Amino acid sequence: MSRLRKEQLVGLLMVSPALILLAVFFLYPLVNSFYMSFHKWPLFGKPKWVGLDNYIFMFQDERFWESLKFTFVYTLTVTPMLFVVAIGTALLCNAKAWGTTFFRSIYFLPVVMSFATASYVWLWLYSEMYGVIVYALEFFGFGGENKNLNVWKTGTSSMWAVNAMVTWKFSGIQMIILIAGLQAIRDDYYEASKLMGASRWQTIWNVTLPLLRPSIALALILSIAGSIQAYEQFVIMTRGGPSNSTKTLVMHTVDMGFDYFKLGPAASLGVIIMIILFILTVIQLRLFRKNY
Amino acid sequence: MRRYSSDWYWYYAINYTLVIIIIFPIYWTLISSFKKPSELITSEPTFYPHDLTLQYYDQIWNFDRLKRLQDTESEDSESSGVEIESKFRLDGEGVKRPFMNSAIVSAGTIILTIIVCTLGGYALTVLNTPLKNFFFLLVILPILIPGISLIIPLYKLLKDLGLTNTHLGLILIHTCGMLPLGIFMMRNAFNSIPSSLREVAMLEGSSELKIITSVMLPLAIPGLLTVMVFAMYVSWNDYIYAFIFINSPENTMLNISLMKIALGGSQFEMKWGSLTAGSIVSFLPIIIFYTFLQQYFVRGVTGSAVKE
């Protein structure tokens, strides 16, 4: 056996664990999710071909539209919150000053915590009678005379409460992306802008932000894709309540599959989520390829 | 911006305010987990614990021991202290076992990911593997489709393979999810090593595996650490897979077991004390990783978003 021949065989052998894993735990489920979405899955017996019935069932289900609507509202509210904090901290950390490394590592710290743990932590901060945030809010006059503020009382207040947690937890990732973008801007631009007598805000608005556009787009897409996958924070903090007003698309899918055992419609929901995320990721990769 | 101008006072004032806001939830959870119930549950919050106690940690960790104690206690002693309160907690589960389960799954994911991604990255970079570029594209394909949209078929698959309720099932799924970033990072790492090093080792008659472990890997340590840290991040912080694929109480993962504390409990003060202690227990391993491997952590976690 020639040396080249042997090397090829060794190469195939070495890459095979990755390929087998990929085939079994990615490619097969990927194909199967389409197959499952076109079949009825009784608890016993064989799956039956039902064409588009699962999709029709899903689209006629009011809970689907409610969860879709909520997921969009959540995405549209949390994305600006995340972005404002991320761009602010990124600009702060990009200054030529003592201590930026320290500030950056602190701003990134909550990212390290899992969404689940962060949710438990904030559940305590929001606790109805003894939570420190509720205490502070009541101190400033929220919750009325008798001080019985409960952030989980309405769907809207629940969502804003979760949004605050997610902003705390997740803006660090976008900050890092924006810092990478900021560092790629050459100093000449700032010097030119200074020579022309621009104030600091004018420089940020007219020089930094336009040049940062690719990173901004990437950060936004990332936040949108992440919000569409939202699950833990709502399962733990609101449990979808009050009266299913904070149920996300993924929560609805899980409920459909594992509470109602309707695997067919659940699989078709998975396909819908997959298509939305696929489009977003393609945009994200294109942005990234084009600009870096 | 000149130094010592008043701008800099503002700069640091804003930064330190933000630092305090960011740290506060963690600080508050930490001190809450050490406060005595009477201090924890009060309408006048205190900003540092006056009386330290380890009772919540003791309870959530050693629940099984407490339960046995409680079973053997006689009627009258049951009315006192911790034992009776533990009866209302956790539905009979502590976090010691879930902690171990999570540790096993994380360790398994880290080890398997490193093996699979090192071998794969090596074969797709250094060796003359046929269809190299096609395989590489195939391996990074999962970044286009997040695993969360495949939970239903994945559940079915694990069930058919008999891997639901097992550590192995979770390890395999996490490892598969790690492939795109892992192989990408290892490929980059191996690419930057000059090929002459390998040729010298080959002339000395070393086998391919020997070359990887003694020549290539020591030079690829930054890439390896990034992969390791991200594998830890993904597996330790996972919630949805652990929630759906594991049903038996003895195989519950840590993040899920905390949900039982959060839901449970007519004993209010015990619930919040246990939950804050549990949150700290679940945060501890990952914060240790972050402290020592910060730069790799940032690279790995953001790399997952930024990929190529």
Interface residues (C-beta under 8 A of the other chain):
Chain A: L4 E7 Q8 V10 G11 L12 L13 M14 V15 P17 A18 L19 L21 L22 V24 F25 F26 Y28 P29 L30 N32 S33 M36 T89 L92 A95 K96 A97 G99 F103 S105 I106 Y107 F108 L109 P110 V111 V112 M113 S114 F115 A116 T117 Y120 V121 W122 L123 W124 L125 S127 M129 Y130 V132 Y135 W168 I173 I176 I177 R200 L218 L222 A225 Q229 Y231 E232 V235 I236 V250 T253 V254 G257 F258 L263 A266 A267 G270 V271 I273 M274 L277 F278 T281 V282 L285 F288 R289
Chain B: M1 W8 Y11 Y12 I14 N15 L18 V19 I22 I23 P25 I26 W28 T29 S32 L40 I41 T42 S43 P45 I115 V116 C117 L119 G120 Y122 A123 L124 L127 N128 T129 P130 K132 F135 L138 V139 L141 P142 I143 L144 I145 P146 I148 S149 L150 I151 I152 P153 L154 Y155 K156 L157 L172 I173 T175 C176 L179 I183 E208 Y233 W236 N237 D238 Y239 I240 F243 I244 N255 L258 M259 A262 W272 L275 T276 G278 S279 S282 F283 I286 I287 F289 Y290 Q294 F297 V298 V301 T302 A305 V306 K307 E308
